[in-house]
Amino acid sequence: MVDCTRSNKRKQRVVKNAYVDIDSVAIQPGIDYCDWISITKQKLKERESKLLEIKITEIELIVSQEFENQNQNEIVCNYFKIPDEIRKNTLDQLYHLISKWNGVDISRTKSP
């Protein structure tokens, strides 16, 4: 016979190479998960900024290699770098989009 009154504690997940630690969230979700919306926005900003930095670094490397390949006969020591102002503006726009998000539409996730 199964005891349905006892609640089993969820086993801690092991996530390797994660960009953001979501297991650090210890608060209850609240009604319609309202208490998690601000935390989710924060975690999204953390994750997306890290992913964007990885992508920008790869783009800079690829463009630099292309410059080097195009100018093999010339001495070129320039490393292509996206200006910090463009990086900052891109992140600001991304953060603005995330801040406008109001959470998941629960009516679209619950079955009738």
C-alpha positions as CSV (number, residue, x, y, z in Angstrom):
1,M,0.0,0.0,0.0
2,V,1.3,3.4,-1.0
3,D,1.3,6.3,1.6
4,C,-0.1,9.3,-0.4
5,T,0.1,11.7,2.6
6,R,3.9,11.7,2.7
7,S,5.6,14.1,0.3
8,N,8.9,13.1,-1.2
9,K,11.6,15.7,-1.3
10,R,12.8,16.4,-4.8
11,K,16.3,15.1,-5.5
12,Q,18.8,17.9,-6.3
13,R,19.7,18.0,-9.9
14,V,23.3,17.9,-11.0
15,V,23.9,20.4,-13.8
16,K,27.3,20.8,-15.2
17,N,28.5,23.8,-17.1
18,A,25.3,25.8,-16.4
19,Y,25.3,29.5,-17.1
20,V,23.0,30.3,-14.2
21,D,22.3,28.6,-10.9
22,I,18.5,28.1,-10.8
23,D,18.7,25.8,-7.8
24,S,19.6,28.8,-5.6
25,V,15.9,29.9,-5.8
26,A,14.4,29.0,-2.5
27,I,11.2,31.1,-2.3
28,Q,7.7,29.7,-3.0
29,P,6.2,30.5,-6.4
30,G,3.2,32.4,-5.1
31,I,-0.2,32.7,-6.7
32,D,0.1,32.1,-10.5
33,Y,3.9,32.1,-9.9
34,C,3.9,35.8,-9.4
35,D,6.8,35.7,-6.9
36,W,9.0,33.9,-9.4
37,I,8.6,36.5,-12.2
38,S,11.2,38.9,-10.9
39,I,13.7,36.1,-10.1
40,T,13.1,34.6,-13.5
41,K,13.8,38.0,-15.1
42,Q,17.1,38.2,-13.1
43,K,18.1,34.7,-14.1
44,L,17.2,35.4,-17.8
45,K,19.4,38.5,-17.7
46,E,22.3,36.6,-16.2
47,R,22.0,33.7,-18.7
48,E,21.4,35.9,-21.8
49,S,24.3,38.2,-21.0
50,K,26.7,35.3,-20.6
51,L,25.4,33.7,-23.8
52,L,25.7,37.0,-25.7
53,E,29.3,37.4,-24.5
54,I,30.2,34.0,-25.8
55,K,28.6,34.8,-29.2
56,I,30.3,38.2,-29.4
57,T,33.7,36.6,-28.6
58,E,33.2,34.0,-31.3
59,I,32.1,36.6,-33.8
60,E,35.2,38.7,-33.1
61,L,37.4,35.7,-33.5
62,I,35.8,34.7,-36.8
63,V,36.1,38.2,-38.2
64,S,39.7,38.5,-37.1
65,Q,40.6,35.2,-38.8
66,E,38.8,36.4,-41.9
67,F,40.8,39.6,-41.9
68,E,44.0,37.6,-41.5
69,N,43.1,35.3,-44.3
70,Q,42.2,38.2,-46.6
71,N,45.5,40.0,-45.9
72,Q,48.0,37.1,-45.9
73,N,50.6,39.1,-47.8
74,E,50.3,42.1,-45.5
75,I,51.2,42.3,-41.9
76,V,48.0,42.9,-40.1
77,C,48.0,42.9,-36.3
78,N,44.5,44.2,-35.8
79,Y,42.1,42.1,-33.8
80,F,38.5,42.8,-34.6
81,K,36.6,44.0,-31.5
82,I,33.0,45.1,-31.2
83,P,33.1,48.4,-29.4
84,D,32.1,48.4,-25.8
85,E,29.4,51.0,-26.4
86,I,27.7,48.6,-28.9
87,R,27.9,45.8,-26.4
88,K,26.4,47.9,-23.7
89,N,23.6,49.2,-25.9
90,T,22.8,45.6,-27.0
91,L,22.6,44.4,-23.5
92,D,20.5,47.4,-22.4
93,Q,18.0,46.7,-25.2
94,L,17.9,43.0,-24.2
95,Y,17.4,43.8,-20.6
96,H,14.5,46.2,-21.6
97,L,12.8,43.4,-23.4
98,I,13.2,41.0,-20.5
99,S,11.9,43.7,-18.0
100,K,8.7,44.1,-20.1
101,W,7.9,40.3,-19.8
102,N,5.1,39.6,-17.4
103,G,5.6,35.9,-16.9
104,V,4.1,32.9,-18.5
105,D,0.5,33.1,-19.5
106,I,-0.9,30.4,-17.2
107,S,-4.1,30.1,-19.2
108,R,-2.0,28.7,-22.0
109,T,-0.3,26.1,-19.9
110,K,-3.1,24.6,-17.8
111,S,-5.4,22.0,-19.3
112,P,-9.1,22.8,-19.1
